[in-house]
Amino acid sequence: MSATEVSSASAEFARRQHSPVQRLQHQLHGKPWLSPLFLLLVAFLAFYIATPTFLTASSMGILFQQTAVVAALAVGQTLVILTAGIDLSVGAIMVLSMMVMATLARDDGMPGIVALLIGVALATGAGLLNGLLVTRINLPPFIVTLGTLSIFTAIALLYSGGSSIQADRLPDTLNFLGEGFGIGEFRITWGIVVVILLYAVIGFVLSQTAWGRYVYAVGDDAESARLSGVPSMRILLGVYTVAGLIYGIAAWILIGRAGAATPNAAPDANLASITAVVIGGTSLFGGRGRIIGTLIGALIVQTFAFGLSQLGVDQQWRYLATGVLVIVAVAIDQWIRKVKA
């Protein structure tokens, strides 16, 4: 018997010695999106039993439309958390970008496509700024983005004068992602289509490119990755910059979804994006997670909010449910990380 056959036989024997719980732990370690998928199915079933209108075509269309903005922000947040960082400025960057593009384009002041590009470029620059502070000055991501959260929020309020801009004052280009098409009573907006494309592109990049492998390596152990020849600082800088670009796209989606641009939009965007990523199985300690899990996590966050709303539950209890979800998700992540060979 060859050495390879002996090794395979030993591994198979060790696997059979594991208890059912240990085998589940191994499965979740390799496929962290399995547990959120199970939770999502349970949530759908529970809300369907509680309120039969939950699973109607029109309700599902509304649910997916409401999920689009959080899901888009969570893509950028996933990239950051995969590197063992965190971005508390996601909502502020999105709102600032939204107000800039809307203010520039309102009442035919500037072509919609130009205003859109400027807004997205501004969001990309904001992400770049976060990345420079983290990589060049070596500040903790939590502190950096906590500071830029306040800075970008203040700039958005000062720039817009605290006033909203309604859709009828904006060009069709900025309102476009709020439009869509129907399949029976199920309505899909172009914003949902853009979010799906975002997930497809970032999922491909993370799983099929060297840059994606480097992102995981930096999150797993930045120093070891550097010693292995991975340009850790450049990867980190790129992650925050790409995240900013995605937040700019999310701003465009938000205008279409809300039918207006307001500096007070999405006040819980930061919490919702982090919650979606963590519930989706991405480890807060970096280096482990899949983008498909983030999409499932975003659906879970919005499913609970939408389902509890249909049941007439107060907003405070919805926040409570979100908090419980986060704690449970982090506890499961800690348990999965203790997996033994």
NUDO-571252 format. One line per 8 residues: number of its first residue (from 1); their letters; for each residue y, z, x of C-alpha. Coordinates in steps of 0.001 Angstrom, whole numbers, plus 524288, in hexadecimal, padded with zeros to 5 digits. Example, Ala and Ser with C-alpha at 12.3 -4.5 7.8 and 13.67 -1.06 7.14 Angstrom:
<atoms>
1) AS) 7EE6C/81E78/8300C ~ 7FBDC/81BE4/83566 .
</atoms>
This chain:
<atoms>
1) MSATEVSS) 80000/80000/80000 ~ 80D3E/7FC16/80579 ~ 81892/80576/807A0 ~ 8200D/7FEEB/7FC99 ~ 814DC/8010F/7F312 ~ 813B4/80F43/7F72D ~ 8224A/8113A/7F52F ~ 821DE/80AEB/7E7B1 .
9) ASAEFARR) 81621/81313/7E3C9 ~ 81CF3/81F7A/7E860 ~ 82934/81C1A/7E0B2 ~ 82132/81960/7D480 ~ 819D5/82636/7D60E ~ 826AA/82DAE/7D7A6 ~ 82C1C/82716/7CB8B ~ 82071/82B4E/7C36D .
17) QHSPVQRL) 8223D/83963/7C7CC ~ 82FB7/839E3/7C198 ~ 83145/84088/7B487 ~ 83678/838AA/7A8E8 ~ 843D3/83EEF/7AADA ~ 843E6/83B17/7B940 ~ 84014/82D2A/7B5D3 ~ 84B49/82CBF/7AC12 .
25) QHQLHGKP) 85455/831E2/7B6A9 ~ 84FFF/826EF/7BFC9 ~ 851F1/81CA6/7B537 ~ 85FB5/8216F/7B244 ~ 862DF/821CC/7C0C6 ~ 85F4C/81383/7C214 ~ 864DC/80F57/7B4E3 ~ 86FDD/818D4/7B176 .
33) WLSPLFLL) 873DB/810AB/7A5A4 ~ 86753/8141A/79E48 ~ 86BD4/82182/7999A ~ 87905/81CC3/7944A ~ 8720D/81180/78D81 ~ 86913/81B42/786C6 ~ 874DD/82399/78307 ~ 87BC8/817AF/77D6D .
41) LVAFLAFY) 87013/8141F/774FD ~ 86EFB/8222E/77026 ~ 87D96/82256/76CFA ~ 87C90/81597/76560 ~ 870FB/81AC2/75DAC ~ 87773/827E6/75AEB ~ 88429/821EA/75612 ~ 87CCE/817DC/74DFC .
49) IATPTFLT) 8756A/822D8/7472B ~ 881ED/82AB1/7454C ~ 889FB/81F23/74053 ~ 88307/81257/73CD1 ~ 88FC0/80AAA/73E53 ~ 88F55/80D5D/74CF5 ~ 88628/8022A/75045 ~ 88C83/7F7D7/747CD .
57) ASSMGILF) 89134/7EB3F/74E2D ~ 89F89/7EE45/74BC2 ~ 89E41/7FC1C/75152 ~ 89751/7F71A/75D78 ~ 8A213/7ED14/75F7F ~ 8AC5C/7F7CB/75EF3 ~ 8A456/8007F/76809 ~ 8A328/7F5E6/77268 .
65) QQTAVVAA) 8B1A1/7F2A1/77165 ~ 8B50A/800FA/77370 ~ 8ABC0/801B8/77EFF ~ 8B1BB/7F60D/7861C ~ 8BD38/7FD16/78C92 ~ 8B563/808FB/79119 ~ 8AA67/80028/795D1 ~ 8B3F6/7F7EB/79DC4 .
73) LAVGQTLV) 8BA45/803C6/7A424 ~ 8ACD6/80973/7A6E2 ~ 8A947/7FD93/7AF37 ~ 8B3EF/800F7/7B8F5 ~ 8B0E2/80F6C/7B7ED ~ 8A29A/80C7A/7BB0F ~ 8A648/805B9/7C7C0 ~ 8AE67/8116C/7CBE6 .
81) ILTAGIDL) 8A435/81B9C/7C824 ~ 8997F/813F1/7CF14 ~ 8A116/816AD/7DBA6 ~ 8A115/8254D/7D862 ~ 8AF55/824BB/7D417 ~ 8B602/8260D/7C6F9 ~ 8C1D2/81F6F/7C0DF ~ 8CA3C/82790/7B7C5 .
89) SVGAIMVL) 8D4D0/81D24/7B709 ~ 8CD27/812C4/7AF97 ~ 8D44A/8149B/7A2B8 ~ 8E1A3/81578/7A924 ~ 8DF87/808DC/7B0D0 ~ 8DAF4/801F0/7A488 ~ 8E69D/8067C/79C85 ~ 8F059/8032E/7A74E .
97) SMMVMATL) 8EA99/7F596/7A8A7 ~ 8EAC4/7F3C0/799EB ~ 8F8F5/7F7E0/79877 ~ 8FD69/7EF30/7A3B0 ~ 8F6C4/7E2EF/79E89 ~ 8FB38/7E5B1/7908D ~ 9094D/7E8C7/79443 ~ 90A76/7DC94/79CA4 .
105) ARDDGMPG) 904ED/7D3C5/79208 ~ 90AE0/7D97D/785A6 ~ 91393/7D0CD/77D5E ~ 9103C/7C4FD/785F4 ~ 9168C/7CB40/791CA ~ 90C20/7C609/79B04 ~ 90041/7BD20/79951 ~ 8F4A9/7C546/79514 .
113) IVALLIGV) 8EBAE/7C0CA/7A000 ~ 8F5D3/7C43A/7AA65 ~ 8F809/7D1BE/7A492 ~ 8E959/7D3B6/7A3D2 ~ 8E76C/7D02E/7B21D ~ 8F291/7D920/7B649 ~ 8ECD2/7E470/7AE7A ~ 8DF43/7E285/7B42B .
121) ALATGAGL) 8E4EA/7E122/7C1E0 ~ 8EC64/7EDDC/7BFF7 ~ 8DFE5/7F4E0/7BBE1 ~ 8D8EA/7EF39/7C7B6 ~ 8E3ED/7F428/7D05D ~ 8E2E7/801A6/7CA25 ~ 8D467/801EA/7CD4B ~ 8D787/7FD72/7DB1D .
129) LNGLLVTR) 8E137/808AF/7DC77 ~ 8D6B4/81261/7D863 ~ 8CD85/80C4C/7E24E ~ 8D77C/80CE8/7ED53 ~ 8DA2C/81B49/7EAC7 ~ 8CB98/81E34/7EAD7 ~ 8C7F1/81614/7F6BC ~ 8D400/81634/7FF69 .
137) INLPPFIV) 8D938/823E5/7FD17 ~ 8CB9E/82957/7FA71 ~ 8CF6C/8308E/7EE09 ~ 8C502/83491/7E417 ~ 8C3CD/82AA6/7D8EF ~ 8C55A/8356E/7CED7 ~ 8D27E/839B5/7D45E ~ 8D759/82BD2/7D691 .
145) TLGTLSIF) 8D469/82710/7C8E0 ~ 8D911/833AE/7C2AB ~ 8E635/83140/7C927 ~ 8E6E1/822C1/7C5EB ~ 8E306/825EE/7B7E1 ~ 8EFFA/82D00/7B636 ~ 8F795/822DA/7BE0C ~ 8F286/816FA/7B6A0 .
153) TAIALLYS) 8F411/81DE3/7A97B ~ 90233/82132/7AC85 ~ 9052F/8134A/7B11C ~ 8FF3E/80D9E/7A4B2 ~ 9079A/8167F/79C2E ~ 91402/813EE/7A3EF ~ 911D3/8053C/7A468 ~ 90EE0/803F3/795F0 .
161) GGSSIQAD) 918D6/80DE1/79174 ~ 90DDE/8147D/78A08 ~ 90E0C/809EC/77F83 ~ 902E8/8019C/77A4A ~ 9026D/7F2D3/77957 ~ 8FB8B/7ED26/76D75 ~ 8F288/7E161/76DD8 ~ 8FC0A/7D889/76665 .
169) RLPDTLNF) 9058D/7D99E/771CB ~ 8FB4E/7D59F/77BCA ~ 8F645/7C805/77F48 ~ 8E8DC/7C369/77AD3 ~ 8E3BE/7C48A/788C4 ~ 8E4EE/7D358/788B4 ~ 8DF90/7D4A7/77ADB ~ 8D44F/7CB3D/77D27 .
177) LGEGFGIG) 8C9AF/7D542/7804C ~ 8CBB7/7DBAD/77314 ~ 8C76A/7CF37/76C5D ~ 8B945/7CB44/76AF9 ~ 8AEC7/7C5B9/7625E ~ 8A570/7CAE3/75835 ~ 896CB/7CA70/75685 ~ 895ED/7CDF8/7483C .
185) EFRITWGI) 89CF7/7DB00/74707 ~ 89B14/7DDCC/75580 ~ 8A79D/7DA68/75CC1 ~ 8A853/7D84D/76B6B ~ 8B58A/7D7BA/77219 ~ 8B838/7D04D/77E96 ~ 8BADE/7DD82/784CA ~ 8AC7F/7E0EA/782F2 .
193) VVVILLYA) 8A8B6/7D403/7893C ~ 8B15E/7D6FD/79509 ~ 8AB2A/7E476/79671 ~ 89D81/7DE85/79651 ~ 8A1AD/7D4E8/7A0DE ~ 8A74F/7E020/7A8E8 ~ 89A5C/7E750/7A86E ~ 892CB/7DB09/7ABE0 .
201) VIGFVLSQ) 89B6B/7D81C/7B7A9 ~ 89C0E/7E600/7BD03 ~ 88D96/7E806/7BA5E ~ 88A83/7DBD9/7C247 ~ 8939E/7DFE7/7CD4C ~ 88DCB/7ED8B/7CE43 ~ 87FA3/7E91E/7CDFA ~ 87FCC/7DC07/7D4EC .
209) TAWGRYVY) 88A64/7DC73/7DF69 ~ 88C4A/7E34F/7EC5E ~ 898FA/7E937/7E74C ~ 89188/7EF95/7DC1F ~ 88755/7F538/7E55A ~ 89236/7FA8E/7EDE8 ~ 8985A/80149/7E21F ~ 88BAD/8089C/7DFAF .
217) AVGDDAES) 88A31/80BB3/7EE28 ~ 897E8/81165/7EF21 ~ 89596/819B9/7E325 ~ 88887/81E94/7E807 ~ 88DA8/822A9/7F571 ~ 89A6B/81CF4/7FA67 ~ 898A5/821BB/80860 ~ 88ACA/81C85/8098C .
225) ARLSGVPS) 88F41/80FA4/803BA ~ 89A3D/80ED8/80DD6 ~ 890EF/81194/818FC ~ 88817/806CE/813B4 ~ 8931E/7FCF9/814D4 ~ 89818/7FD5F/806DC ~ 8A705/7FC32/8066B ~ 8A82C/80849/7FDE5 .
233) MRILLGVY) 8B6F4/808F2/7FD3A ~ 8B840/7FA93/7F9A7 ~ 8ADCC/7FC07/7EF28 ~ 8B4DB/807C8/7E95B ~ 8C1D9/800A7/7E996 ~ 8BB87/7F4F6/7E30D ~ 8B54D/7FD7B/7D88F ~ 8C242/80394/7D478 .
241) TVAGLIYG) 8C909/7F65D/7D4B6 ~ 8BEA3/7EFC3/7CC5E ~ 8BEFF/7FB78/7C336 ~ 8CDB7/7F97F/7C199 ~ 8CB79/7EB2D/7BE5A ~ 8C1C3/7EF28/7B3CF ~ 8CB6B/7F8FF/7AE24 ~ 8D53F/7EDDE/7ACFC .
249) IAAWILIG) 8CB6F/7E5E9/7A53E ~ 8C8F4/7F1F3/79CD3 ~ 8D798/7F24D/799F3 ~ 8D6C3/7E47C/7948E ~ 8CB0A/7E85D/78C47 ~ 8D26F/7F44D/78738 ~ 8DE05/7EC31/7828D ~ 8D4E5/7E39D/77AAD .
257) RAGAATPN) 8CD5E/7EF3E/7755B ~ 8D941/7F787/771B4 ~ 8E1DB/7EC58/76D14 ~ 8ED10/7F25E/774A8 ~ 8F115/7F79A/781E7 ~ 8F4A0/805FF/781E9 ~ 8F67D/80F6C/78D49 ~ 8EEEA/819CB/785CE .
265) AAPDANLA) 8E2A8/81188/7844D ~ 8D500/81675/787CE ~ 8D895/8249A/78B45 ~ 8CA42/82803/78D9C ~ 8C70A/81BCC/7959F ~ 8C4BD/82352/7A244 ~ 8BB23/82CE0/79C32 ~ 8B462/82232/79458 .
273) SITAVVIG) 8B248/8195F/7A02A ~ 8ACDD/8245B/7A89B ~ 8A443/828EE/79D6B ~ 89ED0/81B3E/79B6B ~ 89B73/819EC/7A9D2 ~ 8951C/82750/7AB06 ~ 88D7F/82651/79E48 ~ 88941/818BD/7A2B0 .
281) GTSLFGGR) 881BF/81E92/7AE09 ~ 88AFE/81C32/7B977 ~ 88ADB/82809/7C256 ~ 897BD/82F07/7C4A5 ~ 89302/830FF/7D29C ~ 892AE/82251/7D4E1 ~ 88884/81896/7D93D ~ 88089/817E1/7CCB1 .
289) GRIIGTLI) 882B1/81119/7BFB8 ~ 8829E/803FB/7B8E9 ~ 88D61/7FCDC/7B1BE ~ 88493/7FAF1/7A5D9 ~ 88408/809BD/7A4AE ~ 892DD/80A2C/7A410 ~ 892E0/80094/798B2 ~ 888EF/80903/7919C .
297) GALIVQTF) 8911F/8150A/794C6 ~ 89D64/80EC3/78F1E ~ 895D1/80B80/782C6 ~ 8910C/81998/781E4 ~ 89ED7/81F18/7832F ~ 8A425/8161C/778B9 ~ 89824/81785/77000 ~ 899F9/8262A/76F5F .
305) AFGLSQLG) 8A893/824BA/76CA8 ~ 8A667/81A29/7625D ~ 89AC5/820B3/75BED ~ 8A13D/82E06/75B1A ~ 8AD76/8277C/755AF ~ 8A569/8210E/74AF6 ~ 89FCE/82E6F/747B9 ~ 8AD9C/833DB/74673 .
313) VDQQWRYL) 8AC4B/83D15/75206 ~ 8B91B/84245/757A0 ~ 8BE42/83CE6/76478 ~ 8BC51/84A12/76B28 ~ 8ADB2/8499E/768B4 ~ 8AD0B/83BD8/76E2C ~ 8B321/840B5/77AD2 ~ 8A944/84BC8/77ACF .
321) ATGVLVIV) 89E13/84206/77979 ~ 8A382/83A11/784DE ~ 8A46A/84630/78D6A ~ 89666/849F8/78A5F ~ 891EB/83C26/78D9D ~ 89891/83CC0/79AF2 ~ 89289/849E2/79E7A ~ 884FD/84583/79A2B .
329) AVAIDQWI) 8864F/838AD/7A1AC ~ 88A5B/83F97/7AE4B ~ 87F4D/84981/7ACAA ~ 8757A/83E69/7AB31 ~ 87B52/837AB/7B72C ~ 879B1/84410/7BF3C ~ 86B91/8452B/7BAC2 ~ 868D0/836E4/7BE0E .
337) RKVKA) 86ECE/83864/7CBA2 ~ 864AE/842E9/7CEC5 ~ 85998/83911/7CD98 ~ 84EEA/83AEE/7D7C0 ~ 846C9/8300C/7DDA1 .
</atoms>
